[in-house]
Amino acid sequence: MSETPFVAINTSLENILNCQYLYWYNLYSKYTITPAKILTIPHSFVEYLEADDIALPHAPSHESTLFQSPTPNSDNEYSDWEEEPVSSKPDPTLHFADFHKEIQHVISDYKSVAPKLNWSAPQDALWITTGNTMKCRSTTDLYLLLKSSDYINHDLYHAFDDLDEKPKNVDFHLVLRKWSDINPALEFRCFVNSKKLIAISQKDLNYYSYLPQIQDEVQDKIEDFFEDVLLDTFTSNSYIFDVYVPKPYNKVYLVDINLWSRSTDSLLFSWHELANGEIGCKEPEFRLVTEHNSGRFSRKAHGENHVPREFLEAGGEMGDMVELLKRIQELETQGNSTDDEEY
């Protein structure tokens, strides 16, 4: 039996840059769910993100959704970790004071934000949050998410790994999107190859019994959105876009545009069938998780990244790791229940 040939997927600098949030948001902001502020990141903040320690801003604990005052245990005693004050280190924001103030202003304006960098959001760091969301109400929330994320590290150092010649100067941006609660069942990932919409996948890989009933309606809306909004205006020939189609399923919101690359999760499709022209010849193929295959696909999104490098590599000082563990303990002891999906 002959082996299935491997289909190479080539990218370009133009395609990578086109998928930056700053680029496509300037084109399609009116089609997004909520507004966003995009801030240019100074080098001092990049240095803060890449530092091994987890020093956080000095701020009252009530300003953070992540950190609350620890509660006594069953013996009415507190953890020994309480003895070390959280603010024992110098405030790291002194090195990027103006940028820190910009972020504070946006959070004050939006009340809650969901962060990302040029391409990626810190979805792999949700293990550190109380509600498993990217909802940030303070700079403390925001900085911990960013520093705990391998996805953010990828944006900073590996975004151009597939290119033979890498650009010398790239401006990094912090995207702060106004928080909005969304239903994860109604997010869909759409695959465009050579200017043709070939496939649509349910994005949240859990079984939802009502999705087959609205599948045709949702597909029609997504196809209309692609043809009316993206087809003639987005300059890359192949790319992936995420949309949200809430009730009553008559409007499509653009959530993100991703690179046509094996580094992007293909969800219910394989990259082989997407790249070699097996599907979407006549019309887009729309796949949902069914009752019968739900066990096969059910998994915790980004679960392979839910342990921070500090624990795996033990590269930082023990005090830093204890400080992080203390914060995790505080998360577990406080019982606030927040929204069940990030945006």
C-alpha positions in Angstrom: 0.0 0.0 0.0 1.4 3.4 -1.0 2.0 6.0 1.6 -0.1 9.2 1.6 2.1 12.0 0.4 2.9 14.8 2.8 1.4 18.1 1.7 3.8 21.0 2.5 2.2 24.2 3.7 4.2 27.2 2.9 3.7 30.6 4.4 5.1 34.1 3.8 6.0 37.2 5.8 3.0 38.9 4.3 0.6 36.2 5.4 2.0 36.2 9.0 1.7 40.0 9.2 -1.8 40.0 7.7 -3.0 37.8 10.6 -1.9 40.3 13.3 -4.8 41.6 15.2 -3.8 45.2 14.4 -3.9 44.6 10.7 -7.3 42.9 10.4 -8.9 44.9 13.2 -8.3 48.1 11.2 -10.2 46.5 8.3 -13.0 44.8 10.1 -13.5 46.4 13.5 -17.2 47.0 12.9 -17.8 43.3 12.6 -16.3 42.4 16.0 -18.3 41.8 19.1 -16.6 44.5 21.3 -14.2 47.3 20.7 -10.5 47.0 21.5 -7.6 49.2 22.3 -4.2 48.3 20.8 -1.1 49.5 22.6 2.5 49.4 21.3 4.6 47.5 23.7 7.9 49.1 24.8 11.0 47.0 25.1 11.0 47.4 28.9 7.7 45.5 29.0 9.0 42.7 26.8 11.9 42.3 29.2 9.4 42.1 32.0 7.5 39.4 30.3 10.6 37.3 29.5 12.0 37.6 33.0 12.0 34.3 35.0 10.4 35.8 38.1 6.7 36.5 38.6 6.9 39.9 40.2 3.5 41.6 40.0 2.3 45.2 40.4 1.8 46.5 43.9 -2.0 46.9 44.1 -4.8 46.3 46.6 -6.0 42.7 46.4 -9.6 43.8 45.9 -8.6 45.2 42.5 -7.9 41.7 41.2 -10.3 38.9 40.2 -7.5 36.4 40.7 -6.2 37.3 44.1 -8.4 37.6 47.1 -7.5 37.6 50.8 -6.9 34.0 51.8 -9.6 32.4 54.1 -8.9 30.4 57.2 -8.7 26.6 57.0 -10.9 24.3 59.0 -8.9 24.9 62.2 -9.4 28.7 61.7 -5.7 29.0 60.8 -4.1 30.6 57.8 -1.4 29.2 55.6 2.2 29.7 56.6 2.7 31.3 53.1 0.8 34.4 54.4 3.8 35.4 56.4 5.6 36.6 53.2 3.9 39.7 51.9 3.1 39.7 48.2 4.7 43.2 47.8 8.1 42.0 49.1 9.7 42.7 45.7 10.2 46.0 44.0 7.2 47.1 41.9 8.1 46.0 38.4 6.0 48.6 36.7 8.5 51.3 37.6 10.4 50.2 34.5 7.4 50.8 32.2 5.4 53.3 34.2 3.8 55.2 31.2 2.8 51.9 29.5 1.4 50.6 32.8 -0.7 53.8 33.1 -2.1 53.3 29.6 -3.2 49.8 30.5 -4.8 51.0 33.7 -6.7 53.6 31.7 -8.1 51.0 29.3 -9.1 48.7 32.1 -10.8 51.6 33.9 -12.7 52.5 30.7 -13.7 48.9 29.7 -14.1 47.6 33.3 -12.9 44.2 32.2 -10.6 43.2 29.3 -9.5 40.1 27.4 -5.8 40.4 26.4 -3.8 39.1 23.5 -0.6 40.0 21.6 -0.1 40.3 17.9 -1.4 36.8 17.1 -2.1 34.9 20.3 -4.1 35.1 23.5 -2.9 33.5 26.7 -5.5 30.8 26.7 -3.0 28.2 27.9 -2.7 30.1 31.2 -6.3 29.9 32.2 -5.4 27.4 34.8 -4.3 30.4 37.0 -7.7 32.1 36.9 -10.6 31.6 39.1 -13.2 31.2 36.4 -11.1 29.6 33.7 -11.5 32.8 31.6 -9.3 35.6 30.2 -11.4 38.2 32.0 -9.0 40.7 33.6 -10.2 43.4 35.9 -6.7 44.7 37.0 -3.2 44.9 35.7 -2.3 42.1 38.2 -4.7 39.8 36.5 -3.4 40.8 33.1 0.3 40.5 33.8 0.0 37.1 35.5 -1.8 35.7 32.5 0.7 37.1 30.1 3.7 35.9 32.1 2.2 32.4 32.6 1.6 31.8 28.9 3.7 29.9 26.4 1.5 31.3 23.6 2.7 34.8 24.4 6.2 33.6 24.4 5.7 32.1 21.0 4.5 35.5 19.6 7.6 37.2 21.0 10.2 34.7 19.8 8.8 32.2 17.4 6.2 33.8 15.2 8.6 33.7 12.2 10.2 30.3 12.7 8.8 29.0 9.4 10.5 31.7 7.4 14.0 31.3 6.0 14.6 35.0 6.5 13.1 36.6 9.6 12.3 40.3 9.8 14.7 42.4 11.9 12.3 44.8 13.5 8.7 43.9 14.5 6.5 46.1 16.7 4.6 44.1 19.3 1.2 45.2 20.4 -0.9 44.5 23.5 -4.6 44.1 22.4 -7.1 44.8 25.2 -10.6 43.8 24.1 -13.6 44.9 26.1 -14.9 41.8 27.8 -18.0 40.2 26.5 -19.7 36.9 27.6 -20.2 34.6 24.8 -21.6 31.1 24.3 -18.7 28.8 23.3 -21.1 26.5 21.5 -21.7 29.2 18.9 -18.1 29.8 17.9 -16.9 28.3 14.6 -13.5 28.0 12.9 -13.6 28.5 9.1 -10.9 27.4 6.7 -10.1 29.3 3.5 -7.7 27.8 0.9 -6.9 29.7 -2.3 -9.7 32.2 -1.7 -12.3 29.5 -1.3 -14.1 28.6 1.9 -13.7 24.9 2.2 -14.5 23.9 5.7 -16.2 25.0 8.9 -15.7 23.3 12.3 -17.3 23.7 15.7 -14.7 25.3 17.8 -15.6 24.1 21.3 -15.2 20.3 21.1 -18.1 19.4 23.3 -21.4 17.9 22.2 -24.3 20.3 21.9 -27.5 18.6 21.0 -29.1 21.7 19.4 -26.3 22.5 16.9 -27.4 20.1 14.1 -30.8 21.9 14.1 -29.3 25.2 13.3 -26.3 23.9 11.2 -27.7 24.9 7.8 -28.8 28.3 9.0 -25.4 29.0 10.5 -23.5 27.8 7.4 -25.6 30.1 5.2 -24.7 33.1 7.4 -21.0 32.2 7.5 -20.8 31.8 3.7 -22.6 35.1 3.2 -20.2 36.8 5.7 -17.1 35.4 3.9 -18.3 36.4 0.5 -19.6 39.9 1.5 -16.8 40.9 3.9 -13.6 38.9 3.6 -13.3 37.5 0.1 -12.3 40.6 -1.8 -10.7 42.6 1.1 -8.4 40.2 3.0 -5.3 40.0 0.8 -4.0 36.5 1.9 -5.2 33.7 -0.3 -5.3 31.1 2.5 -6.2 31.7 6.1 -8.4 30.7 8.9 -11.1 32.9 10.6 -13.1 32.4 13.7 -16.6 33.7 14.0 -19.4 33.9 16.6 -23.0 33.4 15.5 -25.3 34.1 18.5 -29.1 33.8 18.7 -31.2 34.4 16.6 -28.4 33.3 14.3 -28.8 36.2 11.9 -25.5 38.0 12.5 -21.9 36.9 12.2 -19.2 38.5 14.4 -15.5 38.2 13.5 -13.5 36.9 16.5 -10.0 36.3 15.0 -8.0 35.6 11.8 -5.3 32.9 12.0 -2.4 31.8 9.9 -3.0 29.0 7.3 -0.4 26.8 9.1 -0.2 23.5 10.9 0.5 25.5 14.0 -3.2 26.5 14.0 -5.5 23.9 15.5 -7.5 22.2 12.7 -10.1 21.0 15.2 -12.5 18.4 13.6 -10.4 18.3 10.4 -6.9 17.0 9.7 -4.4 19.3 8.1 -3.8 16.6 5.4 -7.4 16.8 4.2 -7.5 20.6 4.4 -4.3 21.0 2.4 -4.6 18.4 -0.3 -8.0 19.4 -1.7 -10.0 16.4 -0.3 -12.8 18.6 1.0 -14.8 21.6 0.0 -14.7 21.0 -3.7 -18.4 21.9 -4.2 -19.3 23.6 -0.9 -17.8 24.0 2.5 -17.9 20.9 4.7 -19.3 21.7 8.1 -18.4 19.3 10.9 -19.9 19.2 14.4 -19.2 17.0 17.4 -21.9 14.3 17.4 -23.4 12.3 20.3 -21.5 9.3 19.0 -18.0 10.9 18.6 -18.1 13.2 21.6 -15.8 11.0 23.7 -13.2 11.0 20.9 -13.0 14.8 20.7 -13.8 15.9 24.2 -10.7 17.5 25.7 -9.7 20.5 27.7 -8.7 23.2 25.3 -5.0 24.1 25.5 -4.7 21.5 28.2 -1.2 20.4 27.1 0.0 23.9 28.1 -1.6 24.1 31.5 1.6 23.7 33.5 3.9 26.7 33.5 7.5 26.4 32.5 8.6 27.5 36.0 7.4 24.2 37.3 8.8 22.1 34.5 12.2 23.7 34.3 12.6 24.9 37.9 14.5 27.7 36.3 13.5 30.4 38.8 14.3 30.8 42.4 12.3 28.7 44.9 10.9 31.9 46.4 9.4 32.8 43.0 7.8 29.3 42.8 6.4 29.6 46.3 5.0 33.0 45.4 3.2 31.5 42.4 1.9 28.5 44.5 0.6 30.9 47.1 -1.4 32.7 44.4 -2.8 29.4 43.2 -3.8 28.5 46.7 -5.6 31.8 47.0 -7.5 31.1 43.9 -8.6 27.7 45.1 -9.8 29.0 48.5 -11.9 31.8 47.1 -15.2 30.7 45.7 -16.1 33.3 43.2 -17.8 31.9 40.1 -17.3 33.9 37.0 -18.2 33.6 33.3 -17.7 30.3 31.5 -16.0 31.5 28.3 -13.3 33.9 27.4 -13.2 36.5 24.7 
